[in-house]
Amino acid sequence: MKRYLTLFFKGAGMGAADAVPGVSGGTIAFITGIYEELIHSIKQFGPRAFGAWRRGGLSGLVKHLNLAFLLPLLLGIVASLVSVAHLVTWLLDHHQLLLNAFFFGLVLASAVVVGRQVGHWQWRHGFPLILGVCVALWLPSLLPAPTGGSQWILLVGGAIAISAMLLPGVSGSFLLLVMGLYGTVMEGIKSADLALIATFGTGCVIGLMVFSRVLSWLFHHYRLGTLLTLVGFILGSLPQLWPWRELVSYRLASGDKIVPLDYRYLMPSDYSVITGEPAQLLTAVVLMIAGLVLVMVIGERSPSPFKEDRPHV
């Protein structure tokens, strides 16, 4: 029972993080030590599941799919999306600077915790690390920018977003925001729009089935290189969470939703002068430190998501 409750709350943390543009539920899975098991468990959904069911019946299927792990985790994610997501989106609307400060500390500490898994750093580790940073920074600009909320767009958006959510440091919510779908999807979840949820969910399932297999293969054959790239992903997501910034370029999506395209990053002292808004420096720093400490404590108590380090990149 204790394990199930622990998995439920880890899932709730993933769901809350996924609701915030700039934060990835994959980061939460990483620092809580369940990332690789999550990827492997998702990969088990496929044709081989039928073989496991024929050989072992229902109990064999449950074991093959690792449902004792997935179900409480999924319940936590869903519960968070329909409850905590309301609080998170309210904070995003009314206290974005402070929310970003907390998540900046959380994500920065996540990079440190995950980076510890590398062991002895070498100069050749720099290439996959830089690759991860570049992909995280450039990925939003490579995405299509559709408008509206047609079923096809929701399907593709679901596949892209869920694939990003599996990557620590790449925010599926932020990619939805770039594609102009964030407001549509969040409102659909809040209002229990079953048609929208079903279409978006189908895209998520497709993305999960494909991308989980890609990640599983990469971990199996290039574990250290994949780990280093994911650390880069996390570091590359930090600019999206810097609290003191000014929006300098944007576009309007459907429903007059503002989609940020570019920011100017400021020092706290300049932020108040340029924007006319309070920098809330003390509170922001306290929240950054709280995020750092929280992740460090979780990282110390959680098992490593990597059972072994292989010598090749």
C-alpha positions in Angstrom: 0.0 0.0 0.0 2.8 2.4 0.8 4.3 1.9 -2.7 1.0 2.5 -4.3 0.5 5.8 -2.4 4.1 6.8 -3.2 3.5 6.2 -6.9 0.2 8.1 -6.7 1.9 11.2 -5.3 4.7 10.9 -7.8 2.1 10.8 -10.6 0.4 13.8 -9.1 3.7 15.7 -9.2 4.1 14.7 -12.9 0.5 15.9 -13.7 1.0 19.2 -11.9 4.3 19.8 -13.7 2.9 18.9 -17.1 0.2 21.6 -16.6 2.9 24.3 -16.5 4.4 25.5 -19.8 8.2 25.2 -19.3 8.1 22.3 -16.9 8.2 18.6 -17.8 6.5 15.7 -16.0 9.5 13.7 -17.2 11.7 15.8 -15.0 9.6 14.8 -12.0 9.8 11.1 -13.0 13.6 11.5 -13.3 14.2 13.0 -9.9 11.9 10.5 -8.2 13.7 7.5 -9.6 10.9 6.0 -11.8 11.9 7.3 -15.2 13.4 4.2 -16.8 10.7 1.9 -15.3 8.1 4.2 -16.7 9.6 4.1 -20.2 9.9 0.3 -20.1 6.4 -0.2 -18.8 4.9 2.0 -21.6 6.8 0.0 -24.2 5.2 -3.2 -23.0 1.9 -2.2 -24.5 1.9 -3.8 -27.9 1.4 -7.1 -29.7 3.5 -9.0 -27.1 0.8 -8.2 -24.5 -1.6 -10.6 -26.3 1.0 -13.4 -26.0 1.4 -12.7 -22.3 -2.3 -12.8 -21.9 -2.6 -16.2 -23.7 0.2 -17.7 -21.7 -0.6 -16.4 -18.3 -4.1 -15.1 -18.4 -5.1 -11.9 -16.6 -2.3 -12.2 -14.0 0.2 -12.7 -16.7 -1.0 -9.6 -18.6 -1.0 -7.5 -15.4 2.6 -8.6 -14.8 3.7 -8.0 -18.4 2.3 -4.5 -18.5 3.5 -3.7 -15.0 0.1 -2.4 -14.1 0.9 -2.4 -10.3 3.3 0.4 -11.2 1.4 2.2 -14.0 -2.1 2.3 -12.5 -1.4 4.3 -9.3 0.9 6.5 -11.2 -1.7 7.2 -13.9 -4.4 7.8 -11.2 -2.1 10.4 -9.7 -1.5 12.1 -13.0 -5.2 12.2 -13.8 -6.2 13.4 -10.3 -3.6 16.2 -10.6 -4.7 17.3 -14.0 -8.3 17.7 -13.0 -7.6 19.3 -9.6 -4.1 20.6 -9.1 -4.1 21.9 -12.7 -6.8 24.4 -11.7 -4.5 25.8 -8.9 -1.4 25.8 -11.2 -3.2 27.6 -14.0 -4.6 30.2 -11.5 -1.0 30.7 -10.2 0.2 31.0 -13.8 -2.4 33.8 -14.5 -1.9 35.7 -11.2 1.6 34.9 -9.9 3.6 33.7 -12.9 6.9 35.3 -11.7 6.8 33.5 -8.4 5.7 30.2 -9.9 8.5 30.4 -12.5 11.0 31.1 -9.7 9.9 27.9 -7.8 10.1 25.8 -10.9 13.4 27.4 -12.0 15.0 26.2 -8.7 13.3 22.8 -9.1 14.5 22.3 -12.7 18.0 23.6 -12.0 18.4 21.2 -9.1 17.0 18.4 -11.3 19.9 18.9 -13.7 22.4 18.5 -10.8 20.7 15.4 -9.5 20.5 13.7 -12.9 24.1 14.9 -13.8 25.3 13.0 -10.7 24.4 9.7 -12.5 27.1 10.4 -15.1 30.0 9.7 -12.7 33.3 11.0 -13.9 32.7 13.7 -16.5 35.0 13.8 -19.6 35.4 16.2 -22.4 33.7 13.9 -24.9 30.5 14.1 -22.8 30.1 17.7 -24.0 28.7 16.8 -27.4 25.5 15.0 -26.3 25.1 17.6 -23.5 25.2 20.5 -26.0 23.0 18.6 -28.4 20.3 18.3 -25.7 20.6 22.0 -24.9 20.3 23.0 -28.5 17.3 20.7 -29.2 15.5 22.1 -26.1 16.1 25.7 -27.2 15.3 25.2 -30.9 12.5 22.6 -30.8 9.6 25.1 -30.4 10.7 27.1 -33.5 10.7 23.9 -35.5 7.1 23.1 -34.8 4.1 24.0 -37.0 2.0 26.9 -35.8 -1.5 25.8 -36.7 -4.6 27.7 -35.6 -7.9 26.4 -34.5 -8.7 23.1 -32.8 -9.7 20.7 -35.5 -9.5 17.0 -34.7 -6.4 16.4 -36.9 -4.5 19.2 -35.2 -5.5 17.9 -31.7 -4.4 14.4 -32.7 -1.0 15.6 -33.9 -0.6 17.9 -31.0 -1.3 15.1 -28.5 1.3 12.9 -30.1 3.9 15.7 -30.0 3.1 16.9 -26.5 3.1 13.4 -24.9 6.4 12.6 -26.6 7.9 15.8 -25.1 6.4 15.1 -21.7 8.5 11.9 -21.7 11.6 14.0 -22.0 13.0 15.7 -18.9 13.4 19.3 -19.6 11.1 19.5 -22.7 7.7 20.8 -21.7 4.8 19.3 -23.6 2.6 22.1 -22.3 5.0 24.7 -23.7 4.9 22.9 -27.1 1.1 23.0 -27.0 1.3 26.7 -26.3 3.6 27.2 -29.3 1.1 25.3 -31.5 -1.8 27.3 -30.2 -3.4 24.4 -28.5 -2.7 24.9 -24.8 -5.7 26.9 -23.9 -8.0 24.6 -26.0 -6.7 21.5 -24.3 -6.7 22.9 -20.7 -10.3 24.3 -21.1 -11.4 20.9 -22.5 -9.9 19.1 -19.5 -11.5 21.6 -17.1 -15.0 21.3 -18.8 -14.7 17.5 -19.3 -15.2 17.9 -23.1 -15.1 14.1 -23.9 -14.8 14.5 -27.6 -11.8 16.8 -27.3 -10.2 14.6 -24.6 -10.8 11.5 -26.7 -9.1 13.0 -29.8 -6.2 14.5 -27.9 -5.9 11.3 -25.9 -5.7 9.2 -29.1 -2.8 11.3 -30.2 -1.1 10.8 -26.8 -1.5 7.0 -27.1 0.1 7.1 -30.6 3.0 9.2 -29.3 3.5 7.0 -26.3 3.6 3.8 -28.3 6.2 5.2 -30.8 8.4 7.4 -28.6 8.6 5.0 -25.6 10.1 2.4 -27.9 12.6 4.9 -29.3 13.7 5.9 -25.7 13.9 2.3 -24.5 16.1 1.4 -27.4 18.4 4.4 -26.8 18.7 3.6 -23.1 19.5 0.0 -23.9 22.2 0.7 -26.5 23.4 4.3 -25.6 22.6 4.7 -22.0 25.3 7.2 -21.0 24.8 9.3 -24.2 21.1 9.4 -23.7 21.5 10.4 -20.1 23.8 13.3 -21.1 21.4 14.5 -23.7 18.6 14.5 -21.2 20.7 16.6 -18.8 21.1 19.0 -21.8 17.3 19.0 -22.3 16.9 20.0 -18.7 19.4 22.8 -18.9 18.0 24.0 -22.1 14.6 24.4 -20.5 15.8 26.9 -17.9 15.4 30.1 -20.0 11.7 29.4 -20.3 11.4 29.6 -16.5 13.6 32.6 -15.7 11.3 34.8 -13.6 12.5 38.3 -14.7 11.8 38.5 -18.4 10.0 40.8 -20.8 7.9 39.5 -23.7 9.2 41.1 -26.9 7.6 39.0 -29.6 4.4 37.0 -29.8 1.6 35.8 -32.1 -2.1 35.3 -31.5 -3.6 31.8 -31.7 -7.3 30.8 -31.8 -9.4 32.6 -29.2 -6.9 35.5 -29.1 -4.5 33.3 -27.0 -1.0 34.9 -26.8 1.8 32.5 -27.9 5.2 33.8 -26.7 7.9 33.7 -29.4 10.8 35.6 -27.8 11.7 37.1 -24.4 14.3 39.6 -23.2 15.8 38.2 -20.0 16.5 40.8 -17.3 18.2 41.2 -14.0 15.7 41.7 -11.1 16.8 45.3 -10.6 16.1 46.1 -14.3 12.8 44.2 -14.3 11.0 46.7 -12.2 12.4 49.7 -14.1 11.5 48.3 -17.6 8.2 46.6 -16.9 6.9 48.7 -14.0 6.1 45.5 -12.1 7.6 44.6 -8.7 10.5 42.2 -8.9 9.5 40.4 -5.7 13.1 39.5 -5.4 13.1 38.1 -1.8 10.0 35.9 -2.3 11.3 34.7 -5.6 14.7 33.7 -4.2 13.1 31.9 -1.3 10.9 30.0 -3.7 13.9 29.1 -5.9 15.8 27.8 -2.9 12.7 25.8 -1.8 12.6 24.2 -5.3 16.3 23.4 -5.1 16.0 21.9 -1.6 12.9 19.9 -2.5 14.6 18.2 -5.4 17.8 17.6 -3.6 15.9 15.9 -0.8 13.9 13.8 -3.2 17.0 13.0 -5.2 18.8 11.7 -2.2 16.0 9.5 -1.1 15.0 8.1 -4.5 16.8 5.3 -6.2 18.8 6.1 -9.3 16.7 5.7 -12.5 19.7 4.1 -14.1 20.8 0.7 -12.9 24.1 0.9 -14.6 26.3 3.2 -16.6 27.8 1.9 -19.7 31.1 3.2 -21.0 30.0 4.3 -24.4 28.4 7.5 -25.6 
